[in-house]
Amino acid sequence: MRFDDLKGWLHWQQTLHPAAIELGLERVAAACHANTNKLWKMLCEIQGVQPLFDRPVFHEKALRLPIPARDLLRSLAAHNVLGGLDLGLEYPELDPALLVCATEMRTDEEIESFARKLERVIATRTGPGCPVKPKL
């Protein structure tokens, strides 16, 4: 395609470019939704993790946790993982709850890795303590 003058190029930008952006945003939104659903399903399979709401959502999902969200997030942060938003900070009646999402940039491997790390932290915090008792 050749534009002989600036006016023709500007006209092309105004008519075709918004459509291209809309298609791109639609693909990004669909990928975000799919990744968030994939993450949410994996996390809900973890012992003690439950969906907080049963309504359809687009991009973020809320989970009820078996441990305080702040403890979970602190442990994940120690592994350089941004684990989500502690809903109890703004909505104390929801505590312990976590808001999670997975953007279009996340790969299946990253989503699975996050789920494994979250499961490991929860298992460590809710599992039996050390069987060796200190001698006092």
N, C-alpha and C positions, 0 to 999 in steps of 0.2 A: 504494500500500500504506500502510495506516495502523496505527500502533501505539498502543493505548490506555494502555499502561503500560510501564514500563521493562523488566519481565520479558519481555514479548513481543519488545521490540526486541533485548534481549540474546540471546534464543533465536534470533532471525533472524540475528544476527551470528555466532553459533556454528555454525549449520547451513549457511548459504548463503555467507557471506564466505570461508571456507577454500576452497570450490570455485572461487569467482571468482579468488582469489589463485592457485590451482593452474593455472587456464586461462591467466592472465596470465603466469605463470612459464614455462609450456609455450611460449607464443608468443615470449617473450624468448629462451628457450634455442634454439628453432628459428631465430630471426633471427641469433643469435650464431654458431651452427653454419654457417648459410648464408653469412654474411659472411666468416667465417674461411676457409671453403673457397674462396670467390671470391678472396680476397686471396692465399691460398696458390697457387692455380692461376696467377694473374697473375705472382707472384714466381718460380715455377718455370719460366716462359717466358723469364726473364732469363738471358743468357749467363753460365754459371758457377754459377748457383744451382740446388741440387738438394735434393730431400727427404732429410732425415737418416734418417728411419724410414719403413717401409712398412706400419705398423700403423694401423688406424682410430683416430681420436681424436675427442674432442668439441669442444673449444673452443680449443686451442692447437696450433700445428704448429711443428716444428723444421726448420730449413733449414741446409744446408751452404753456406757462402759462399766466394767466390774471394778475398776479402780479410779481414783481421782484423775481427771484429765490433765491437771497440772503436772502430776508425777509422770504420767505417760509421755507428755510433751517434753519434759525435762530429759528423760531417758533417750527419747528419739533425737533430741537436739545434740546430745553428746555424741551421736553418730552422724552429725551433720544432716539430719532429716527434719524438714519442716513438716510437722505432723498434722497440722490442722488448727482449728480455732476452738479454744476452751469455751463452750457456751455458758458454763457456770459463772464466768466472769461478768457477763451482761445479764444472764437469766439464772439467778441462783436456784430457782425452782426446778431447773432442768439438770442440775449437777448430779452425777458426773456425766457429761455429754460432750461430744466432739463433733465439729462440723468439718467434713472432708470434701475434697474434690480432686479431680485429676484432669489437667488440661490436655490439649491436643498434642503437646510436646512430650508427654510421658509415653514411654515404650511399655510393652507388656512386661518386659524384664524389670523395669523400675517399679511398676505397679505390684508385681509379685514380690519384689524385694521389700517394699514398704509393708505389705501385708505380713510377711515373715517376721520382720523386725517388730511390728506392733504385737504380733502373736507371742513372740519371745518375751517382750517386756511384760505383757499381761500374765503369761505363765510364770515368770519369775516372781511377780508381785503377789499372785494368788495361790501359787503352789505351796506344797509343804515346806516348812523351814528346814534348816540344816539338821540332819539326824544326829549330829554329834553335839552333845550338851557340854557346855563349859564346866570344868571342875571348879567349884568355889570353895 
